[in-house]
Amino acid sequence: MFRSISGAKAYLSVRSHLNTGDKHGVDPFDAILSAFKGQSQIVLTRS
């Protein structure tokens, strides 16, 4: 499925970020957008 261990780790990092956002009621697009802006803490603080 993955060509390298680093690719698998990157995929799991993104999935983890999305899953955490989902548990806190954050839209997946907003979670990714906040990560690209360097504001990943929004995933944990939004209710």
Gaussian input, Z-matrix of N, CA and C with variables (Angstrom, degrees):
# hf/3-21g

backbone

0 1
 N
 C     1     B1
 C     2     B2     1     A1
 N     3     B3     2     A2     1     D1
 C     4     B4     3     A3     2     D2
 C     5     B5     4     A4     3     D3
 N     6     B6     5     A5     4     D4
 C     7     B7     6     A6     5     D5
 C     8     B8     7     A7     6     D6
 N     9     B9     8     A8     7     D7
 C    10    B10     9     A9     8     D8
 C    11    B11    10    A10     9     D9
 N    12    B12    11    A11    10    D10
 C    13    B13    12    A12    11    D11
 C    14    B14    13    A13    12    D12
 N    15    B15    14    A14    13    D13
 C    16    B16    15    A15    14    D14
 C    17    B17    16    A16    15    D15
 N    18    B18    17    A17    16    D16
 C    19    B19    18    A18    17    D17
 C    20    B20    19    A19    18    D18
 N    21    B21    20    A20    19    D19
 C    22    B22    21    A21    20    D20
 C    23    B23    22    A22    21    D21
 N    24    B24    23    A23    22    D22
 C    25    B25    24    A24    23    D23
 C    26    B26    25    A25    24    D24
 N    27    B27    26    A26    25    D25
 C    28    B28    27    A27    26    D26
 C    29    B29    28    A28    27    D27
 N    30    B30    29    A29    28    D28
 C    31    B31    30    A30    29    D29
 C    32    B32    31    A31    30    D30
 N    33    B33    32    A32    31    D31
 C    34    B34    33    A33    32    D32
 C    35    B35    34    A34    33    D33
 N    36    B36    35    A35    34    D34
 C    37    B37    36    A36    35    D35
 C    38    B38    37    A37    36    D36
 N    39    B39    38    A38    37    D37
 C    40    B40    39    A39    38    D38
 C    41    B41    40    A40    39    D39
 N    42    B42    41    A41    40    D40
 C    43    B43    42    A42    41    D41
 C    44    B44    43    A43    42    D42
 N    45    B45    44    A44    43    D43
 C    46    B46    45    A45    44    D44
 C    47    B47    46    A46    45    D45
 N    48    B48    47    A47    46    D46
 C    49    B49    48    A48    47    D47
 C    50    B50    49    A49    48    D48
 N    51    B51    50    A50    49    D49
 C    52    B52    51    A51    50    D50
 C    53    B53    52    A52    51    D51
 N    54    B54    53    A53    52    D52
 C    55    B55    54    A54    53    D53
 C    56    B56    55    A55    54    D54
 N    57    B57    56    A56    55    D55
 C    58    B58    57    A57    56    D56
 C    59    B59    58    A58    57    D57
 N    60    B60    59    A59    58    D58
 C    61    B61    60    A60    59    D59
 C    62    B62    61    A61    60    D60
 N    63    B63    62    A62    61    D61
 C    64    B64    63    A63    62    D62
 C    65    B65    64    A64    63    D63
 N    66    B66    65    A65    64    D64
 C    67    B67    66    A66    65    D65
 C    68    B68    67    A67    66    D66
 N    69    B69    68    A68    67    D67
 C    70    B70    69    A69    68    D68
 C    71    B71    70    A70    69    D69
 N    72    B72    71    A71    70    D70
 C    73    B73    72    A72    71    D71
 C    74    B74    73    A73    72    D72
 N    75    B75    74    A74    73    D73
 C    76    B76    75    A75    74    D74
 C    77    B77    76    A76    75    D75
 N    78    B78    77    A77    76    D76
 C    79    B79    78    A78    77    D77
 C    80    B80    79    A79    78    D78
 N    81    B81    80    A80    79    D79
 C    82    B82    81    A81    80    D80
 C    83    B83    82    A82    81    D81
 N    84    B84    83    A83    82    D82
 C    85    B85    84    A84    83    D83
 C    86    B86    85    A85    84    D84
 N    87    B87    86    A86    85    D85
 C    88    B88    87    A87    86    D86
 C    89    B89    88    A88    87    D87
 N    90    B90    89    A89    88    D88
 C    91    B91    90    A90    89    D89
 C    92    B92    91    A91    90    D90
 N    93    B93    92    A92    91    D91
 C    94    B94    93    A93    92    D92
 C    95    B95    94    A94    93    D93
 N    96    B96    95    A95    94    D94
 C    97    B97    96    A96    95    D95
 C    98    B98    97    A97    96    D96
 N    99    B99    98    A98    97    D97
 C   100   B100    99    A99    98    D98
 C   101   B101   100   A100    99    D99
 N   102   B102   101   A101   100   D100
 C   103   B103   102   A102   101   D101
 C   104   B104   103   A103   102   D102
 N   105   B105   104   A104   103   D103
 C   106   B106   105   A105   104   D104
 C   107   B107   106   A106   105   D105
 N   108   B108   107   A107   106   D106
 C   109   B109   108   A108   107   D107
 C   110   B110   109   A109   108   D108
 N   111   B111   110   A110   109   D109
 C   112   B112   111   A111   110   D110
 C   113   B113   112   A112   111   D111
 N   114   B114   113   A113   112   D112
 C   115   B115   114   A114   113   D113
 C   116   B116   115   A115   114   D114
 N   117   B117   116   A116   115   D115
 C   118   B118   117   A117   116   D116
 C   119   B119   118   A118   117   D117
 N   120   B120   119   A119   118   D118
 C   121   B121   120   A120   119   D119
 C   122   B122   121   A121   120   D120
 N   123   B123   122   A122   121   D121
 C   124   B124   123   A123   122   D122
 C   125   B125   124   A124   123   D123
 N   126   B126   125   A125   124   D124
 C   127   B127   126   A126   125   D125
 C   128   B128   127   A127   126   D126
 N   129   B129   128   A128   127   D127
 C   130   B130   129   A129   128   D128
 C   131   B131   130   A130   129   D129
 N   132   B132   131   A131   130   D130
 C   133   B133   132   A132   131   D131
 C   134   B134   133   A133   132   D132
 N   135   B135   134   A134   133   D133
 C   136   B136   135   A135   134   D134
 C   137   B137   136   A136   135   D135
 N   138   B138   137   A137   136   D136
 C   139   B139   138   A138   137   D137
 C   140   B140   139   A139   138   D138

   B1=1.4390
   B2=1.5358
   B3=1.3124
   B4=1.4620
   B5=1.5200
   B6=1.3055
   B7=1.4643
   B8=1.5171
   B9=1.3323
   B10=1.4601
   B11=1.5237
   B12=1.3055
   B13=1.4638
   B14=1.5288
   B15=1.3250
   B16=1.4667
   B17=1.5347
   B18=1.3210
   B19=1.4621
   B20=1.5192
   B21=1.3157
   B22=1.4592
   B23=1.5243
   B24=1.3292
   B25=1.4683
   B26=1.5242
   B27=1.3310
   B28=1.4625
   B29=1.5244
   B30=1.3222
   B31=1.4626
   B32=1.5233
   B33=1.3207
   B34=1.4606
   B35=1.5242
   B36=1.3046
   B37=1.4597
   B38=1.5269
   B39=1.3174
   B40=1.4731
   B41=1.5200
   B42=1.3266
   B43=1.4720
   B44=1.5256
   B45=1.3138
   B46=1.4575
   B47=1.5297
   B48=1.3176
   B49=1.4661
   B50=1.5322
   B51=1.3205
   B52=1.4610
   B53=1.5324
   B54=1.3192
   B55=1.4609
   B56=1.5176
   B57=1.3234
   B58=1.4593
   B59=1.5183
   B60=1.3239
   B61=1.4603
   B62=1.5092
   B63=1.3208
   B64=1.4607
   B65=1.5297
   B66=1.3133
   B67=1.4654
   B68=1.5198
   B69=1.3347
   B70=1.4587
   B71=1.5274
   B72=1.3248
   B73=1.4544
   B74=1.5142
   B75=1.3226
   B76=1.4620
   B77=1.5281
   B78=1.3245
   B79=1.4543
   B80=1.5316
   B81=1.3312
   B82=1.4705
   B83=1.5250
   B84=1.3226
   B85=1.4663
   B86=1.5262
   B87=1.3355
   B88=1.4629
   B89=1.5284
   B90=1.3300
   B91=1.4680
   B92=1.5212
   B93=1.3438
   B94=1.4670
   B95=1.5235
   B96=1.3176
   B97=1.4641
   B98=1.5303
   B99=1.3191
   B100=1.4666
   B101=1.5249
   B102=1.3379
   B103=1.4683
   B104=1.5234
   B105=1.3368
   B106=1.4628
   B107=1.5218
   B108=1.3242
   B109=1.4644
   B110=1.5300
   B111=1.3281
   B112=1.4606
   B113=1.5069
   B114=1.3223
   B115=1.4654
   B116=1.5213
   B117=1.3077
   B118=1.4635
   B119=1.5245
   B120=1.3151
   B121=1.4523
   B122=1.5297
   B123=1.3275
   B124=1.4624
   B125=1.5317
   B126=1.3076
   B127=1.4652
   B128=1.5153
   B129=1.3134
   B130=1.4590
   B131=1.5244
   B132=1.3141
   B133=1.4522
   B134=1.5217
   B135=1.3285
   B136=1.4604
   B137=1.5081
   B138=1.3313
   B139=1.4788
   B140=1.4908
   A1=110.96
   A2=116.48
   A3=120.29
   A4=109.50
   A5=115.46
   A6=118.87
   A7=112.60
   A8=116.59
   A9=119.03
   A10=110.15
   A11=114.99
   A12=120.70
   A13=109.94
   A14=117.62
   A15=120.13
   A16=110.91
   A17=117.82
   A18=120.69
   A19=111.34
   A20=116.62
   A21=121.13
   A22=110.87
   A23=116.66
   A24=120.18
   A25=111.52
   A26=117.06
   A27=120.79
   A28=110.44
   A29=116.32
   A30=121.13
   A31=110.39
   A32=116.97
   A33=120.61
   A34=112.11
   A35=117.13
   A36=120.92
   A37=110.60
   A38=116.39
   A39=120.53
   A40=110.25
   A41=117.37
   A42=120.83
   A43=110.28
   A44=117.15
   A45=120.86
   A46=110.77
   A47=115.91
   A48=121.45
   A49=110.10
   A50=116.92
   A51=121.31
   A52=111.68
   A53=117.31
   A54=120.69
   A55=111.79
   A56=117.12
   A57=120.44
   A58=110.25
   A59=116.44
   A60=120.04
   A61=112.03
   A62=117.01
   A63=121.77
   A64=110.93
   A65=117.03
   A66=121.15
   A67=112.25
   A68=116.62
   A69=121.57
   A70=112.06
   A71=116.83
   A72=121.35
   A73=115.36
   A74=117.29
   A75=121.77
   A76=108.98
   A77=116.62
   A78=122.64
   A79=109.24
   A80=118.33
   A81=120.13
   A82=113.68
   A83=117.59
   A84=120.13
   A85=110.35
   A86=117.45
   A87=121.06
   A88=111.54
   A89=116.82
   A90=120.42
   A91=110.84
   A92=116.72
   A93=120.60
   A94=110.43
   A95=116.18
   A96=120.33
   A97=110.57
   A98=117.63
   A99=120.44
   A100=111.18
   A101=117.08
   A102=120.24
   A103=110.37
   A104=117.53
   A105=120.43
   A106=111.83
   A107=116.73
   A108=120.82
   A109=111.66
   A110=116.63
   A111=120.02
   A112=112.88
   A113=116.73
   A114=122.58
   A115=110.31
   A116=117.35
   A117=120.27
   A118=113.02
   A119=118.48
   A120=120.51
   A121=112.26
   A122=118.71
   A123=121.52
   A124=110.90
   A125=117.24
   A126=121.73
   A127=109.99
   A128=117.59
   A129=120.72
   A130=113.28
   A131=118.14
   A132=118.74
   A133=114.18
   A134=117.98
   A135=120.70
   A136=110.00
   A137=117.29
   A138=120.97
   A139=110.84
   D1=-48.00
   D2=178.99
   D3=-106.79
   D4=147.56
   D5=-178.81
   D6=-84.63
   D7=-19.32
   D8=-179.54
   D9=-151.99
   D10=163.11
   D11=176.54
   D12=-64.00
   D13=-39.67
   D14=-179.33
   D15=-64.97
   D16=-35.01
   D17=176.44
   D18=-66.01
   D19=-40.68
   D20=177.41
   D21=-64.69
   D22=-41.13
   D23=179.26
   D24=-65.36
   D25=-38.71
   D26=178.27
   D27=-64.52
   D28=-43.91
   D29=178.32
   D30=-59.91
   D31=-46.83
   D32=-178.76
   D33=-65.99
   D34=-32.36
   D35=177.12
   D36=-64.94
   D37=-44.10
   D38=178.38
   D39=-65.47
   D40=-44.88
   D41=-179.91
   D42=-61.73
   D43=-39.96
   D44=178.94
   D45=-62.14
   D46=-43.33
   D47=178.86
   D48=-62.10
   D49=-44.61
   D50=179.69
   D51=-66.36
   D52=-41.73
   D53=179.78
   D54=-65.50
   D55=-40.74
   D56=177.23
   D57=-63.38
   D58=-43.81
   D59=176.99
   D60=-60.03
   D61=-42.37
   D62=179.28
   D63=-60.97
   D64=-41.16
   D65=179.37
   D66=-65.25
   D67=-22.71
   D68=-179.88
   D69=-104.61
   D70=10.29
   D71=176.35
   D72=76.31
   D73=24.34
   D74=-179.90
   D75=-96.28
   D76=131.30
   D77=177.12
   D78=-59.73
   D79=138.22
   D80=-178.82
   D81=-56.04
   D82=-39.91
   D83=178.65
   D84=-62.55
   D85=-43.76
   D86=178.73
   D87=-64.39
   D88=-35.80
   D89=178.51
   D90=-64.00
   D91=-45.27
   D92=179.55
   D93=-67.69
   D94=-42.72
   D95=179.72
   D96=-60.49
   D97=-43.08
   D98=179.60
   D99=-64.74
   D100=-34.95
   D101=178.66
   D102=-65.90
   D103=-42.23
   D104=178.94
   D105=-67.18
   D106=-27.13
   D107=177.97
   D108=-84.04
   D109=-4.85
   D110=-178.32
   D111=79.37
   D112=20.57
   D113=-178.12
   D114=-116.11
   D115=44.98
   D116=-174.78
   D117=-64.67
   D118=-16.99
   D119=178.58
   D120=-64.95
   D121=-18.94
   D122=178.44
   D123=-60.35
   D124=-28.02
   D125=179.68
   D126=-64.10
   D127=-33.75
   D128=-177.43
   D129=-91.93
   D130=-18.81
   D131=-174.16
   D132=-100.52
   D133=-19.42
   D134=-179.32
   D135=-78.20
   D136=136.97
   D137=177.55
   D138=-121.32

